[in-house]
């Protein structure tokens, strides 16, 4: 009889957990094979489930199931079409003017991860995320040149070429190098390279595996100071407010930086793997710039950073990064 009572009490506890369980919908515009799934979505699910005894879980909705189109992801979080979304600040550059300082060449101090940079200046930039609670903010691996066919060794090689960029900061870098920026979301880049609509793209090497860009490009230049890309994972404010205290506590403070660095490390690993694989393809030409060649690019891109900081009134953000 005693054992039956214990079993009954356990069943009641399980039933109560099930009734009160909250499954958060995480919108992913890419496939479940993309780096974001394991490094952010699955991590959040494991950690929130552990912190709440299974009361809060996270489920990824992949391939644009909750709404196609990378550009609209932030709005979907604000409107509650998903509980959490991820995307690039650059797709809506005008909203994230100060946040995007971290994307510029030389803005993040040497040896500091982009994730730690965002954590360091979070109080300065948090106002650019209305209607949401940022769950993670991180950077890609350094941008490289992925060209459809033209080999780039010096800035003059880029003159007049159409280069895809994710956002405004990268656009300014492209213009400084004499090329023409073409802004478009990443899911349009493969076809645009394939058809010749663009000549190349400045982006991280993780796209070689995550988006198979080396299938439609055969020239790669590494080492130019081109900055990086910035990413967010943001939770609807109403969703956050409705979470149990254990989940709120888990998502607060240092945990955001932990998830951010986990994502950035995964992006870097994907970038290394993609580069190594693409180097092994005989059709591809890789240019690893020398220090002298890098200096020629740096002379043109370095002034872009301070000019942008001045343009958006972001000196306090820049100073916080470097002090």
One Martini backbone bead per residue (centre of mass of N, CA, C, O) as a GRO file, in nm:
protein
  323
    1UNK     BB    1   0.057   0.063  -0.019
    2UNK     BB    2   0.298   0.250  -0.004
    3UNK     BB    3   0.392   0.217  -0.299
    4UNK     BB    4   0.131   0.324  -0.426
    5UNK     BB    5   0.153   0.611  -0.307
    6UNK     BB    6   0.419   0.686  -0.438
    7UNK     BB    7   0.334   0.642  -0.729
    8UNK     BB    8   0.098   0.842  -0.723
    9UNK     BB    9   0.267   1.093  -0.652
   10UNK     BB   10   0.450   1.077  -0.900
   11UNK     BB   11   0.225   1.103  -1.108
   12UNK     BB   12   0.128   1.378  -1.019
   13UNK     BB   13   0.395   1.530  -1.074
   14UNK     BB   14   0.410   1.467  -1.374
   15UNK     BB   15   0.135   1.591  -1.447
   16UNK     BB   16   0.199   1.877  -1.353
   17UNK     BB   17   0.435   1.925  -1.544
   18UNK     BB   18   0.278   1.879  -1.806
   19UNK     BB   19   0.065   2.101  -1.765
   20UNK     BB   20   0.304   2.334  -1.714
   21UNK     BB   21   0.426   2.316  -1.972
   22UNK     BB   22   0.673   2.498  -2.183
   23UNK     BB   23   0.690   2.552  -2.532
   24UNK     BB   24   0.930   2.697  -2.724
   25UNK     BB   25   0.938   2.885  -3.018
   26UNK     BB   26   1.192   2.839  -3.269
   27UNK     BB   27   1.291   3.030  -3.534
   28UNK     BB   28   1.415   2.878  -3.844
   29UNK     BB   29   1.527   2.965  -4.173
   30UNK     BB   30   1.682   2.709  -4.162
   31UNK     BB   31   1.821   2.425  -4.131
   32UNK     BB   32   1.895   2.173  -3.899
   33UNK     BB   33   2.208   2.175  -4.007
   34UNK     BB   34   2.264   2.427  -3.892
   35UNK     BB   35   2.460   2.572  -3.652
   36UNK     BB   36   2.226   2.693  -3.469
   37UNK     BB   37   2.096   2.440  -3.354
   38UNK     BB   38   2.316   2.323  -3.159
   39UNK     BB   39   2.431   2.607  -3.032
   40UNK     BB   40   2.127   2.716  -2.945
   41UNK     BB   41   1.864   2.552  -2.945
   42UNK     BB   42   1.965   2.293  -2.793
   43UNK     BB   43   2.085   2.442  -2.553
   44UNK     BB   44   1.832   2.578  -2.448
   45UNK     BB   45   1.675   2.323  -2.402
   46UNK     BB   46   1.866   2.183  -2.200
   47UNK     BB   47   1.894   2.420  -1.988
   48UNK     BB   48   1.591   2.483  -1.929
   49UNK     BB   49   1.508   2.200  -1.851
   50UNK     BB   50   1.708   2.170  -1.614
   51UNK     BB   51   1.616   2.434  -1.451
   52UNK     BB   52   1.282   2.322  -1.460
   53UNK     BB   53   1.225   2.013  -1.477
   54UNK     BB   54   1.077   2.034  -1.778
   55UNK     BB   55   0.884   2.295  -1.800
   56UNK     BB   56   1.105   2.404  -2.010
   57UNK     BB   57   1.114   2.424  -2.364
   58UNK     BB   58   1.277   2.385  -2.694
   59UNK     BB   59   1.162   2.437  -3.035
   60UNK     BB   60   1.240   2.382  -3.359
   61UNK     BB   61   1.157   2.578  -3.656
   62UNK     BB   62   1.225   2.490  -3.974
   63UNK     BB   63   1.250   2.637  -4.285
   64UNK     BB   64   1.024   2.863  -4.221
   65UNK     BB   65   0.760   2.760  -4.067
   66UNK     BB   66   0.707   3.061  -3.916
   67UNK     BB   67   0.850   3.209  -4.156
   68UNK     BB   68   0.975   3.340  -4.422
   69UNK     BB   69   1.260   3.507  -4.405
   70UNK     BB   70   1.527   3.670  -4.259
   71UNK     BB   71   1.438   3.975  -4.226
   72UNK     BB   72   1.167   3.906  -4.028
   73UNK     BB   73   1.260   3.784  -3.749
   74UNK     BB   74   1.232   4.009  -3.540
   75UNK     BB   75   0.931   4.069  -3.580
   76UNK     BB   76   0.835   3.786  -3.492
   77UNK     BB   77   0.911   3.827  -3.198
   78UNK     BB   78   0.744   4.080  -3.135
   79UNK     BB   79   0.460   3.945  -3.242
   80UNK     BB   80   0.466   3.617  -3.165
   81UNK     BB   81   0.514   3.399  -3.392
   82UNK     BB   82   0.754   3.368  -3.196
   83UNK     BB   83   0.948   3.332  -2.916
   84UNK     BB   84   1.207   3.275  -3.099
   85UNK     BB   85   1.476   3.436  -3.274
   86UNK     BB   86   1.697   3.462  -3.561
   87UNK     BB   87   1.971   3.686  -3.679
   88UNK     BB   88   2.055   3.987  -3.851
   89UNK     BB   89   2.119   4.313  -3.803
   90UNK     BB   90   2.174   4.400  -4.106
   91UNK     BB   91   1.878   4.366  -4.221
   92UNK     BB   92   1.818   4.613  -3.990
   93UNK     BB   93   2.024   4.858  -3.959
   94UNK     BB   94   1.860   5.109  -3.844
   95UNK     BB   95   1.809   4.968  -3.559
   96UNK     BB   96   2.142   4.871  -3.519
   97UNK     BB   97   2.367   5.093  -3.516
   98UNK     BB   98   2.545   5.031  -3.255
   99UNK     BB   99   2.566   4.723  -3.271
  100UNK     BB  100   2.729   4.734  -3.560
  101UNK     BB  101   3.014   4.812  -3.467
  102UNK     BB  102   3.119   4.509  -3.425
  103UNK     BB  103   3.154   4.464  -3.752
  104UNK     BB  104   3.400   4.628  -3.770
  105UNK     BB  105   3.706   4.703  -3.837
  106UNK     BB  106   3.869   4.691  -3.522
  107UNK     BB  107   3.649   4.713  -3.290
  108UNK     BB  108   3.745   4.448  -3.178
  109UNK     BB  109   3.957   4.343  -2.976
  110UNK     BB  110   4.222   4.167  -2.954
  111UNK     BB  111   4.108   3.853  -2.812
  112UNK     BB  112   3.806   3.921  -2.847
  113UNK     BB  113   3.504   3.830  -2.854
  114UNK     BB  114   3.210   3.916  -2.980
  115UNK     BB  115   3.040   3.821  -2.742
  116UNK     BB  116   3.199   3.987  -2.527
  117UNK     BB  117   3.145   4.258  -2.656
  118UNK     BB  118   2.840   4.260  -2.622
  119UNK     BB  119   2.848   4.227  -2.315
  120UNK     BB  120   3.012   4.489  -2.248
  121UNK     BB  121   2.777   4.678  -2.421
  122UNK     BB  122   2.478   4.617  -2.348
  123UNK     BB  123   2.376   4.883  -2.211
  124UNK     BB  124   2.423   5.053  -2.484
  125UNK     BB  125   2.225   4.847  -2.684
  126UNK     BB  126   1.944   4.742  -2.564
  127UNK     BB  127   1.751   4.966  -2.698
  128UNK     BB  128   1.763   4.802  -2.994
  129UNK     BB  129   1.545   4.569  -2.845
  130UNK     BB  130   1.242   4.594  -2.881
  131UNK     BB  131   1.018   4.352  -2.747
  132UNK     BB  132   1.280   4.211  -2.625
  133UNK     BB  133   1.504   3.940  -2.523
  134UNK     BB  134   1.821   3.882  -2.528
  135UNK     BB  135   1.988   3.566  -2.551
  136UNK     BB  136   2.189   3.636  -2.801
  137UNK     BB  137   2.528   3.763  -2.895
  138UNK     BB  138   2.716   3.741  -3.206
  139UNK     BB  139   2.991   3.637  -3.406
  140UNK     BB  140   3.156   3.578  -3.665
  141UNK     BB  141   3.376   3.502  -3.850
  142UNK     BB  142   3.581   3.633  -4.050
  143UNK     BB  143   3.571   3.790  -4.327
  144UNK     BB  144   3.555   3.698  -4.667
  145UNK     BB  145   3.631   3.631  -5.004
  146UNK     BB  146   3.366   3.535  -5.231
  147UNK     BB  147   3.422   3.434  -5.564
  148UNK     BB  148   3.313   3.339  -5.862
  149UNK     BB  149   3.619   3.412  -6.034
  150UNK     BB  150   3.778   3.642  -5.908
  151UNK     BB  151   4.095   3.728  -5.819
  152UNK     BB  152   4.204   3.864  -5.501
  153UNK     BB  153   4.496   4.088  -5.403
  154UNK     BB  154   4.376   4.382  -5.447
  155UNK     BB  155   4.175   4.651  -5.441
  156UNK     BB  156   4.169   4.696  -5.757
  157UNK     BB  157   4.018   4.418  -5.820
  158UNK     BB  158   3.723   4.549  -5.717
  159UNK     BB  159   3.650   4.733  -5.932
  160UNK     BB  160   3.298   4.744  -5.985
  161UNK     BB  161   3.207   4.520  -5.818
  162UNK     BB  162   2.955   4.296  -5.710
  163UNK     BB  163   2.876   4.298  -5.355
  164UNK     BB  164   2.763   4.119  -5.111
  165UNK     BB  165   2.561   4.225  -4.830
  166UNK     BB  166   2.399   4.244  -4.515
  167UNK     BB  167   2.488   4.554  -4.449
  168UNK     BB  168   2.591   4.876  -4.389
  169UNK     BB  169   2.883   4.830  -4.295
  170UNK     BB  170   2.975   4.650  -4.531
  171UNK     BB  171   2.906   4.860  -4.747
  172UNK     BB  172   3.129   5.063  -4.664
  173UNK     BB  173   3.365   4.876  -4.718
  174UNK     BB  174   3.315   4.826  -5.017
  175UNK     BB  175   3.331   5.123  -5.107
  176UNK     BB  176   3.628   5.169  -5.007
  177UNK     BB  177   3.720   4.938  -5.235
  178UNK     BB  178   3.542   5.009  -5.514
  179UNK     BB  179   3.276   4.875  -5.482
  180UNK     BB  180   2.941   4.723  -5.506
  181UNK     BB  181   2.678   4.715  -5.306
  182UNK     BB  182   2.463   4.421  -5.227
  183UNK     BB  183   2.169   4.376  -5.066
  184UNK     BB  184   2.115   4.049  -4.912
  185UNK     BB  185   2.010   3.761  -4.830
  186UNK     BB  186   2.153   3.449  -4.794
  187UNK     BB  187   1.923   3.284  -4.961
  188UNK     BB  188   2.026   3.451  -5.244
  189UNK     BB  189   2.333   3.397  -5.309
  190UNK     BB  190   2.367   3.142  -5.470
  191UNK     BB  191   2.204   3.231  -5.725
  192UNK     BB  192   2.360   3.501  -5.772
  193UNK     BB  193   2.628   3.360  -5.834
  194UNK     BB  194   2.537   3.159  -6.053
  195UNK     BB  195   2.417   3.406  -6.250
  196UNK     BB  196   2.587   3.691  -6.196
  197UNK     BB  197   2.456   3.920  -6.022
  198UNK     BB  198   2.714   3.858  -5.864
  199UNK     BB  199   3.072   3.845  -5.786
  200UNK     BB  200   3.033   3.852  -5.464
  201UNK     BB  201   3.124   3.791  -5.108
  202UNK     BB  202   3.111   3.918  -4.773
  203UNK     BB  203   3.194   3.653  -4.551
  204UNK     BB  204   3.183   3.381  -4.383
  205UNK     BB  205   3.312   3.049  -4.400
  206UNK     BB  206   3.052   2.898  -4.295
  207UNK     BB  207   2.897   2.917  -4.577
  208UNK     BB  208   3.031   2.670  -4.714
  209UNK     BB  209   2.846   2.473  -4.543
  210UNK     BB  210   2.562   2.611  -4.479
  211UNK     BB  211   2.543   2.721  -4.818
  212UNK     BB  212   2.740   2.614  -5.049
  213UNK     BB  213   2.921   2.844  -5.203
  214UNK     BB  214   3.152   2.669  -5.347
  215UNK     BB  215   2.964   2.576  -5.589
  216UNK     BB  216   2.959   2.910  -5.701
  217UNK     BB  217   3.271   2.929  -5.625
  218UNK     BB  218   3.657   2.982  -5.690
  219UNK     BB  219   3.737   3.243  -5.504
  220UNK     BB  220   3.967   3.314  -5.221
  221UNK     BB  221   4.006   3.569  -4.966
  222UNK     BB  222   4.248   3.598  -4.697
  223UNK     BB  223   4.288   3.877  -4.441
  224UNK     BB  224   4.109   4.096  -4.478
  225UNK     BB  225   3.971   4.389  -4.332
  226UNK     BB  226   3.607   4.317  -4.296
  227UNK     BB  227   3.512   4.191  -4.053
  228UNK     BB  228   3.180   4.101  -3.943
  229UNK     BB  229   2.908   3.929  -3.817
  230UNK     BB  230   2.586   3.976  -3.671
  231UNK     BB  231   2.394   3.822  -3.401
  232UNK     BB  232   2.063   3.703  -3.297
  233UNK     BB  233   1.870   3.611  -3.000
  234UNK     BB  234   1.513   3.653  -2.952
  235UNK     BB  235   1.267   3.730  -2.704
  236UNK     BB  236   0.967   3.766  -2.621
  237UNK     BB  237   0.857   3.952  -2.363
  238UNK     BB  238   0.601   3.792  -2.287
  239UNK     BB  239   0.739   3.522  -2.266
  240UNK     BB  240   0.936   3.596  -2.042
  241UNK     BB  241   0.722   3.690  -1.827
  242UNK     BB  242   0.587   3.381  -1.827
  243UNK     BB  243   0.808   3.265  -1.688
  244UNK     BB  244   0.961   3.104  -1.471
  245UNK     BB  245   1.194   3.186  -1.245
  246UNK     BB  246   1.410   2.978  -1.332
  247UNK     BB  247   1.426   3.075  -1.629
  248UNK     BB  248   1.494   3.369  -1.581
  249UNK     BB  249   1.753   3.317  -1.425
  250UNK     BB  250   1.901   3.164  -1.652
  251UNK     BB  251   1.876   3.414  -1.872
  252UNK     BB  252   2.050   3.571  -1.689
  253UNK     BB  253   2.331   3.727  -1.740
  254UNK     BB  254   2.585   3.504  -1.809
  255UNK     BB  255   2.424   3.319  -2.004
  256UNK     BB  256   2.424   3.490  -2.257
  257UNK     BB  257   2.735   3.466  -2.293
  258UNK     BB  258   2.746   3.160  -2.315
  259UNK     BB  259   2.572   3.124  -2.569
  260UNK     BB  260   2.732   3.317  -2.749
  261UNK     BB  261   3.005   3.160  -2.737
  262UNK     BB  262   2.895   2.895  -2.842
  263UNK     BB  263   2.815   3.002  -3.118
  264UNK     BB  264   3.089   3.122  -3.208
  265UNK     BB  265   3.250   2.860  -3.193
  266UNK     BB  266   3.078   2.714  -3.405
  267UNK     BB  267   3.128   2.905  -3.637
  268UNK     BB  268   3.435   2.869  -3.645
  269UNK     BB  269   3.432   2.562  -3.697
  270UNK     BB  270   3.276   2.575  -3.963
  271UNK     BB  271   3.481   2.757  -4.107
  272UNK     BB  272   3.724   2.566  -4.096
  273UNK     BB  273   3.593   2.324  -4.239
  274UNK     BB  274   3.515   2.469  -4.504
  275UNK     BB  275   3.800   2.558  -4.586
  276UNK     BB  276   3.938   2.282  -4.594
  277UNK     BB  277   3.753   2.160  -4.807
  278UNK     BB  278   3.789   2.380  -5.033
  279UNK     BB  279   4.101   2.345  -5.062
  280UNK     BB  280   4.060   2.041  -5.184
  281UNK     BB  281   3.958   2.186  -5.440
  282UNK     BB  282   4.083   2.226  -5.760
  283UNK     BB  283   3.895   2.476  -5.854
  284UNK     BB  284   4.024   2.635  -5.627
  285UNK     BB  285   4.126   2.967  -5.513
  286UNK     BB  286   4.372   3.067  -5.274
  287UNK     BB  287   4.423   3.373  -5.084
  288UNK     BB  288   4.695   3.457  -4.871
  289UNK     BB  289   4.765   3.728  -4.728
  290UNK     BB  290   4.995   3.945  -4.675
  291UNK     BB  291   5.097   4.196  -4.480
  292UNK     BB  292   5.120   4.396  -4.716
  293UNK     BB  293   4.840   4.339  -4.840
  294UNK     BB  294   4.672   4.408  -4.591
  295UNK     BB  295   4.759   4.708  -4.568
  296UNK     BB  296   4.609   4.804  -4.825
  297UNK     BB  297   4.326   4.751  -4.707
  298UNK     BB  298   4.348   4.900  -4.431
  299UNK     BB  299   4.379   5.190  -4.545
  300UNK     BB  300   4.062   5.181  -4.637
  301UNK     BB  301   3.897   5.052  -4.380
  302UNK     BB  302   3.972   5.195  -4.112
  303UNK     BB  303   3.809   5.473  -4.150
  304UNK     BB  304   3.519   5.354  -4.137
  305UNK     BB  305   3.480   5.312  -3.836
  306UNK     BB  306   3.489   5.608  -3.729
  307UNK     BB  307   3.276   5.720  -3.920
  308UNK     BB  308   3.045   5.546  -3.811
  309UNK     BB  309   3.055   5.624  -3.517
  310UNK     BB  310   2.991   5.921  -3.573
  311UNK     BB  311   2.720   5.885  -3.729
  312UNK     BB  312   2.577   5.717  -3.464
  313UNK     BB  313   2.684   5.800  -3.182
  314UNK     BB  314   2.921   5.556  -3.078
  315UNK     BB  315   3.159   5.626  -2.877
  316UNK     BB  316   3.075   5.480  -2.613
  317UNK     BB  317   3.095   5.199  -2.733
  318UNK     BB  318   3.388   5.207  -2.831
  319UNK     BB  319   3.512   5.274  -2.554
  320UNK     BB  320   3.405   5.024  -2.400
  321UNK     BB  321   3.565   4.817  -2.572
  322UNK     BB  322   3.865   4.979  -2.506
  323UNK     BB  323   3.837   4.978  -2.153
   0.00000   0.00000   0.00000
